Amino acid sequence: MDADDIEFCQSLMPKGACILDYTEYCATPQMIKWKLDCGYFKRDKYGAVVAIRDVAATDQLDLMNRIASEHNPPPEDSGWPKVWGDALAEVCMADRLSTVQWLLKHPTGRQAIAILRGARSLRADKTLSKLLSYPAELCNVEMMQYLYDQGAVDRLGNTLLDAIRANQQIAGQLGGAVDVNVVRGQQGAGQAEPNGVLGMMNNFVVFARGNDDDANVDDESSSEDDDE
């Protein structure tokens, strides 16, 4: 199925069986289009949002629109917001701004952000801070600004440090190349605009310094416990 050899797969099916009942773990665009054309996602609400997540990183907005239109308005009391948050993380990693915009404009996008905002104690890659880190590492200021404007931000953590490690380009937004070790010792970023990307960068430095200080305290406490 992953090779899209549908004819061969059908030859292996028991008599009277439907191949679509065996496609749960096959997420190729061709298979998803086939399931959509057969009306499969009308009765499988959760399968529909999983399909949106699976094709999101490929930037196939037409296909995503078709799947989403099967459930308009989106179903309530479902797993849609959590899976939507997973899709947001994947498209941020894939550097797909147009898809990020589509996901956040959809009604489920607001619910997904609320879930990510409350996920601090869960996996580190499932938080708003990490969501913003992906475009920072790719030096995609436009995507960072869009997430910021949409309120898709929380504690910013080490986002600036991630960006500096990946490339000096974003650090240059602060007025020149910045060394990671220098940033760790700074009180702030100087005179930056209070709003917009530069203001956001200024906050990154402050948060990064605070988070690193907290991490150092934790490390020292752990070392003392080990010595005892």
N, C-alpha and C positions, 0 to 999 in steps of 0.2 A: 504493500500500500504506500509506503514512504517513497517508493520509486515510481508511483503513479501507474503501475502496471495493473490496471483494473481488470482487464480481460483475464489475465492469469489468476488473479485473486478470485474471480467469479467461477473459474473452473474448479477451484478447491472447495466451493461452498456446498454444504449439504443440500439435497433437493428441497426446494421450497423456502430456503433461507434467504434473507435480505442482507446484502453486503454492508449496508449502512449500519446494521446492528453490530458490526465488528470494527467500527471506525473510531471508537472512543479515544484511542491513543494515536490516531493518525491526524496530524494537523497541517497537512499540505494545503496550500491555497486551492488547488484543483479539487481536492476532496471536500473542502469546506464549501466551495461553490456548488458542488454536486448536491451536498446535503441541503443547502439553501434552496436550490431549485426544486428539490423534492419535498419542500415544506417541513423538513425535519426539525428546524429550529422553532417552528411555531408551537410545537408541543414540548420542546426541551428548552426551558428558559435558562437553566444553568449552562447547558451546552452552548447556548447562543453567546453568552458573555465570555465563556472560555474561548470560543472561536474568535471573538473580537480581540481578545488578548493575544491569541496565537498568530494573528495576521498583522497586529498593530505595528510591529517592528519592521514590516515590509512596506509600510506607507501606502497600503491599498485602501484609501479612504472610501472609494466607491463601494467596495465590498463590505467595509465596516458599516457604512450607512445602510446598506441593504439588510445586513443582519440586525442592526439596531432597530430598524423600522418594523421588524417582526413583533416587537414588544414596545409599543408607543401608546401610552407612557410606560416607562420602565417598571418592571414588577417590584412590588414592595415585599418586605420580609424575605428577601432572597440573598444569595451570596454575591450579587452583582457588585456592590461597592468594594469589597475586599479584592475581588479579581480585577476590578477596574484599577485599583491602586497598583497591583502587580503590573498591569499593562503600562501605567504611567512610568513606573520605574524602568521598564524595558525600553520604552521609546526614548526616555531621557538618555539612557546608556547608548542607544543606537543613533542619537543625535538627529531625531526627527521632529523638528519644531512644529511643522504643520499638523502632525498627528497628536502632539501634546496639546495643541490648541483645540483640536477636535474633541479630544477626551475631556478637557476641562470645560468646554462649552456645553457638553451633554449634561443633562440633569444629574446623572450618576456621578459626574466628576466632583461635585460639591460634597457628596456623601463619602467619596473615596478620600478626599483631603481630610475630612473629619476623622476618619479611621486612622489615617497615617499620622495625624497630629497626636492621637492618643496612643501611639505605638512605641513610646520611648523605652518601655521596659521589655519590648519584644526584640525581634531580630534587628540588628543594626542597619541592615540594608532596606528595612521597611519603615523608615521614618522620613519626615519632611526634610530634615537636615541632610540626609543622604540623597534624597531626591534632587536637591539643589547641587550636591557635590558632583553628580555625573556631568552636567554641562560645564561646571567649573573646571573639571579635569580636562575637558575638551576645548576649553577656552571659548565656549559659545556664550558670549555676553548677551546676545539677543534672547536666547532661551532663558538665561538666568533672570533677565529683566522681566520677561513675560511671567515666569513663575512668581516672581516678587510682586508684580502688579496684580496677579490673581489671588494673592494671599496664600499661595502654596509654599509657605516658608514657616519655619518654627525656630527653635534655637539653632543658630547657624554653625555651631561647633567648629570643626577644623576645615570648613569649606575653602577658605582662602589658602590655607596651607596645602590642601589637595591641589588647588590650581597652580600654586607656585611650583610644587614638585613636578607637575605635568609640563608646565610651560611658563616662561617668564612673561608672556604676553599680557595676561590679566593683571599681574602685579604691576605692569607698566601703567595701568589705569590710575594707580596711586601716585604717579609722578616719577616713575623710574623703576629699574630693576630692584627687587627686594629679596634679600637672602632669608631663608627659612629661619635660621638661627637669630637673625636680627629681629624678625617679626615676633619671635617668642619673647623677646625682652622689651618690646615696645609698650608704651602706655596707650598709644593710639596711632592714627594714620595721618595726623596733621590736619590741615584745613581742607576737608572734602565737602562736596555738596551735601546738604542735609538729606536730600531725597535722590532717587534714581540710582544708577549703577554705582557711582562714586560714593554716595552715602552708604550704600549697601556694603561696599568694600571696606569702608571705614569701620562698620559694625563687625565685619568678619574678623578684622585684626583684633578688636577688643575681645570678642567671643573666643577666638583662637587662643589668645593669651590666657584667658580665664580657664578654659578647658585644660590647657597644658599644665597650669598650676595645680588644678584639682587632680590631674593624673599623677603628677609628681608626688603630691601628698599621699595618694593611695599607694604608690610604689614604695615610699618611705615607710608607711605603716606596715605594709606587707613584709618588708625587709626586717623591721623590728620584731614582728611576730615570729618570723623564721628564726631570728637569733635567739629568742627566748626558748 
